[in-house]
Amino acid sequence: MTLHPLLAGRWSARGYDPAAEIAPEQLEAILEAGRWAPTGGGVQPVRYLVGLRGDATFTGIVDGLKRGNQSWTPAAAALVVLCTTDQPDEPKMHDYGAVDVGLAAGQMIIQAQAEGWNAHPIGGFRTELLTERFNIPAGTRPLLTLAIGRIADALTVDPDIAERDRRPRTRLPLAEVTYADTWGTPLGSGGTFGLPEVAE
Ligand SMILES: Cc1cc2nc3c(=O)[nH]c(=O)nc-3n(C[C@H](O)[C@H](O)[C@H](O)COP(=O)(O)O)c2cc1C
């Protein structure tokens, strides 16, 4: 199987180098990757709250994360909260806000990877804390935070964090999650498409 190297090399790391600083043009390229992601109906509902390690926005975002994420995110070079702007007068747009955020995040993660950075999606934050701290308007929902960091030498990282980073990454086999003909019938079971039994 030939997965693109940027996809094959991507993973959600936690052991970041606390001294690594991201160049403004690299951060801008990552944000541009989000901006150019497709959105439902082209409505562009995604907004980005951007903190650089050391600034008040970064600290505010860390404070809004759940405890488990506060242990490793301070070493990130940047934290970006992706929000979706709901548009109550056009409910259809609202339906796709999460999809739009996901697509933007996916592009940002791969752009970060291409720039030599790791990007780790985080859903574990307290919406009400971020909303209050950053005065996020009603109808705008923070949905995902991206930690962007430089992967550190595992020997320099807190052992608990290093242990989590060493855990094996697995996926369900492709044949278990792809269907054709009827729901649950594995794609290729008719013999027309030779998918491998296991794809991890
Ligand atoms: C919507 C979403 C929320 C996530 N929330 C967290 C989180 O709060 N903390 C964390 O450490 N990782 C979080 N992750 C990362 C996942 O745990 C990770 O992507 C998954 O285990 C697969 O590992 P991989 O990205 O290395 O392939 C989240 C990922 C997604 C897509």
The ligand as a Gaussian input file, in Angstrom:
#p B3LYP/6-31G(d) Opt

LIG

0 1
 C      -11.658000      15.013000      17.603000
 C      -10.376000      14.577000      18.267000
 C      -10.185000      14.829000      19.612000
 C       -8.993000      14.441000      20.239000
 N       -8.782000      14.786000      21.547000
 C       -7.594000      14.496000      22.122000
 C       -7.313000      14.944000      23.440000
 O       -8.120000      15.601000      24.093000
 N       -6.086000      14.644000      23.957000
 C       -5.142000      13.939000      23.267000
 O       -4.051000      13.716000      23.789000
 N       -5.391000      13.499000      22.005000
 C       -6.582000      13.768000      21.410000
 N       -6.827000      13.368000      20.128000
 C       -5.813000      12.581000      19.391000
 C       -6.264000      11.118000      19.264000
 O       -6.155000      10.477000      20.520000
 C       -5.384000      10.439000      18.195000
 O       -5.570000      11.065000      16.969000
 C       -5.748000       8.971000      18.067000
 O       -5.435000       8.276000      19.232000
 C       -5.017000       8.320000      16.887000
 O       -3.631000       8.494000      17.018000
 P       -2.791000       9.128000      15.849000
 O       -3.291000      10.536000      15.617000
 O       -1.364000       9.125000      16.344000
 O       -2.982000       8.304000      14.624000
 C       -7.998000      13.742000      19.491000
 C       -8.212000      13.491000      18.133000
 C       -9.383000      13.920000      17.520000
 C       -9.545000      13.664000      16.037000

